[in-house]
Amino acid sequence: MLERPNWFTFRRFAAVTTALTVSLITLGVYTSATGSGLACQAQWPLCSDQLIPTLTINPDFIEWFHRFVAMITGFFILGTAGWAWQRGDRRTTRAAVGAVVLLPLQISIGAITVTINGLVPWGYAVPTHAAHLVAALSIFTLLSLTTIYAYREHHSRPPRTRSRRALGVALVALLVSGLFSRGVPLLQYSPGAQAWYYAVSLVAVVGLLATVHWLTGVDRLGRQLAGAALVIIVGTMLIGRDLIVYTPTVQLLNFGLYVAAVVLVSAGLWRLFGRAPSPSTPFGTEHSE
């Protein structure tokens, strides 16, 4: 029996699964934005009567590639849940198994969207796309938490130091996402821009999730600032998928929410850099996990 290499750890496997989910969501946004979700003549597992379509950038290939990445990611999610169960850590197992529980819902909504939408009046419509994204974001959140929980055993730095780094990553990602945001009129909201916006926004979400977790019992206000920013970012991601009719008023709202998220994350960083640890908790030993 082959031994598992030392570098092949659960936390790294969970991180790769989370990264694959980011790629899948990003690719899904691009597929939807280009209208490729209606390609493949609504067939599955075939695509326009072919197992593998022509390997050029065309609607059939984009839809087929999205399905292929979804299949690979699904196996990784199952593997993460199985490994978490084997490890016996309750919190990690709950998060990973929760992602598996949501998989059938995500697959069902996807099937309605790209294969049987003709049989369902709202099959290829805004509500379905929104539900598909909400399910995907829920799975992504659970996998992110699985990774964050798994990494706690390998952290030697105090929670405040880790949170500063996580918030820093979130702020940079948030500023970059503004270049592609629909609410910030800098670039055309093309399919490519939409994909980049969601990819970078998801990086910010991971940073904020980690901050909320690490600051539990350490800094209540800092945790609240990160949590509020997290809710706002997810809200703007939903608005970007035409959850509501995108009028100039909605764009102004989108811009205002984006600015609010930047302010909240910046305030959280300011607090963590400016506030010294409590005298009753020696620096370097504060730990809530």
N, C-alpha and C positions, 0 to 999 in steps of 0.2 A: 504493500500500500504506500502510495506516494505521500510524503510529508508536506504540509503546507509551508511555503517559504516564510521566513520571519517578516518580510516586508508586506506580505499579503494578509493584512489585518482587517477586522470587521469595520473599523472606523474608516479605513481607506475604501473599502468596498462600498460602504454606505455613501461616502462622498462621491464616488464615481457614479453611483445610481442617481444621486441628486443632480449631478452635472448632466447626466443623460436626460433627465426629466426636463431640465432647463432647455436643452437642445431640442427636445421633442415639442415643448410648448412653443418655442421660437419658430420651429419649422411648421407647426400647425397654424400659427398666425400668418406666416408667409403663404402657406398653401391656401388658406381662406381668402387672404387679401388679393391673390392673383386669380381667384375663381377656380383654382385647380381642384377644389374639393368635389366639383361636379364632373371631373374627368373620369377616365377608365370605364365609361359607359355604364356607370352605377354597378359595376361587377366587383365581386370579391369571392375567392382570393385572386381571381384573374383580373387583368387590367386590359380592357379593350381586346378580349379574347387571347391575351398573351400572359404567360406567367411573369415575364420580365419585359417591360416595354422598351422601346428604343432609348438607348442611353444617351440622350441629348436633353438639353433643358427645354422641356415642353410640358404642358399641363399633365399629361399621362404620367410622365416620369416623376414630376414633383409630387403628385398624389401617391404614386407607388412607393417612392422613397420615404414619404411620411409614414406610410403603413409599415414599411420595413423597420424604420427606427422605432416605431411604436411597439412592434413585436419584440425587438431586442430589449428595449427598456422594460417591457412587461416582465420578461424573464429575469432581468436584474432586480426588479421590485420583489418578485417572488423569492429570489435567492436571498435578498436582504432580510425579508421577513422570516424565512426559514433559519437563517443564521442567527438572527436576533432571538428567536424562540429557543434555539440550542444554547445560547449563552445564558439564558435564564434571567436577564435583567428585565424587570417588569415594565419600567417606563419606556425603555427602548423597544421592547416587544410590542407594547400597545400602539406606539406610533407606527412601527413598521407594518404590523398586521392591519391597522386602520387604513393604510395606503392600499393594501391588497383588497380589503373589503370594498373600497371605492372603485377599484378597477372595473368590475362588471358594469357599473353605472356609466363610467367614462366610455367604455367600449360600446355600450348600447346607444348612447347619445351620438357617438361617432358614426355608428351604423345607420341611424336615422338620417344623419346629415348627408352621408355620401353614397348610400346604397338604396335605401327605401324611401327617400324623401318624396318621391312621386306618389307614394301611397299614403303619406302623412302630409296634410295641407301645410303645416308649419315646419316641415322637415328641414328646409334650407332657408331659415329665417333668423332674424336677430335673437329671439328668445332661445332658440336652440343653440346658436353660437355662444350666447352668454352662459347657458347652462353647461355647455362643453368646457368653457374656460373656467367657470367656477369649480367644476369637478377636478379639472387639471390643477388649478391652484391649490385646492384642498389636498390632493395627493402630494404635490410639491412641498407644501407646508409640513405635512407629516413626515416626509422623507428628510427634510431639512432638520426637523426636530430630532429624528432618529440619529442623524449625523452629529448634531450638537450634543446630544446626550452621550453618544459613544466617545466623543472627544474629551469629556470631562475627566476621564481617568488619566489623561496624559497631560493635563495642564498643571504647571508649577507656578504660573504667575497668578497674582490675585485677581479676583473678578473685575475690579475697577480698571486694571491695566488691560485686560482682555477686551473689556467693553469699549475702552477708548479706541482700540484698534478696529474693532468691529464697526463702531460708529463712523470712524474715519473712512473705512471702505464704503459704508453706506452713503456717506456724503459725496464722495467722489463719483460713485455709481449714479447717484441721483442727479448730480450736475451734468454728467455725460448724457443721461437719459433725456435731459432737457433739450439737447440738440435735436433729438428725434421725436420729441413729444408733440402730440397733436394740439396741445394747449399752448405751446410756445411756438409762435409762427416764425421759425427760423428756416426750416427745411420743408420741402414738400413731403406730405405724409404718404409716401410711396410704400409699396409692399416691403421693400428692403428696409426703409426707415422704420416701419412698424415692427419688423422682426428684431432690429437692433434695440428699439425702445423697450420691448418686453424682455429681451435677454439681459440688458443692463439693469432694468428695474427689478428683475428677479434676484440679481446679485445684491441690490440694496435691501430687498426683503430678507435675505439670509442674514445679512449683517444686523438688521433690526431684531430679527427673531433671536439671534444669539445674545444681543444686548439685553433684551427683555428677560431672557432666561438667566443670564449671569448676574444681573442686578437684583434678582429676587432676594429680598431680605438684606440687601446691601445699600441700595439707594432708591428709595421709593419714587422721588420726583424724576430722577434720571430714567427710571423704568417707564414711568408714565409718559414722558416726552417721546421715548422711542416707540412705545405702543401706539400713541396717537399718530405719529408719523407713519407707522406701519399700516394702520387702518386707512389713512389718506392715500397712500401709494396704491394699495389694492383697489380703492375706490376709483382712482384715476385710470388704472388699468382696465377696469370694467367700462368706464366711460369711453375709453379709446376704442372699444369693440362695438360702438354704436348701441350700447345698452338702452340709451335714450336717443331721441332725434338730436343730431348734433347741429345745433343752431349757433349763431354768433354769441348768444347769451350763455350757452353751455360751454363754448370755448373759453369765454371769460371766466366762468366758474372753474373750468379745468386749470386754467392758468393760476387762478387764485389758490386752488388746492395744492398745486405744485409749489408755489412760493411758500405756502404754509408748511409743507413737508420739509423744505430746505431750512426754514427758520427753526422748526422743532428739532431737527437733527443737529443743527449748528448749536442751538441752546443746550442740547444734551452734551455735546462735546465740551462746550464752555464750562458746564457744570463739573464734568468729570476731571477736566484739567485744572479747574480752579479750586475745587473742594478737597481738602486734605482728609485722610481717613480719620475716623473717630479715635480719640485718645484711648478709649476702652478696647479698641481693636488694633493691635500692633500691625503696622504696614508689613505686608508680605505674608500675613497669616489669615487675613480676612477671607473667609470661604463659606459659602452658603450651601454647597452641594454635598 
